[in-house]
Amino acid sequence: KQNWPPGGVGGTGTDNWIPRWNEGTALEDSIIYDSQSGVGIGTGATTDSDYKLTTSGGGIKAKGATADNTQFALYVENSASANLFAVKNDGNVGIGTTGPGTKLEVTSADATTAIRIGNTAVDGDPMVSWFLPGVIEWTAGMDDSDGDKFKIANSGALDMLTRLTIDSSGNIGIGTTGPGNVLSVELARGST
């Protein structure tokens, strides 16, 4: 029977800190803390008891074991083993589904499934954009700087090349951002 390394292992540690090798023959405290109810990485001697893993001072990188697109790079489920969030190795993200067929797929058994986009910034515009790089872009959302009107624009901003506007009264404007009637249509040459 032989000891490794020759001469034995030395070093000291602190309760609940996971040890690490230092210079090959000595042990010391690592950045991992085990509180018996959770693990902290870079958190100091405390962990949030509501979570099994808490990190501080950096992000978390999850990498799939293979390039197989049937496998997950990241998978999160609740205590009832229901899928909450999944990232497949192909980069597709699923919320409520383990088989997202597109870059983002949201699925729910609830009567109403919605995606909600909000903006709390002063003069912030919650919006969604669709684009073909270098070809065309469309944006739809609420223009906070123009009375919170709903707009569809042929650009990356709601106040540029606005094609359709709906104000808070329900008036619809095509070619105008200030509809004065239930339907106001303004042609490029200025006639209505």
Secondary structure, 3 states (H helix, E strand, C coil): CCCCCCCCCEECCCCCEEEEEECCCEEEEEEEEECCCCEEECCCCCCCCCCCEEECCCCCCCCCCCCCCCCEEEEEECCCCCEEEEEECCCCEEECCCCCCCCEEECCCCCCCCCCCCCCCCCCCCEEEEEECCCEEEEEEEEHHHCCEEEEECCCCCCCCEEEEECCCCCEEECCCCCCCCEEECCCCCCC
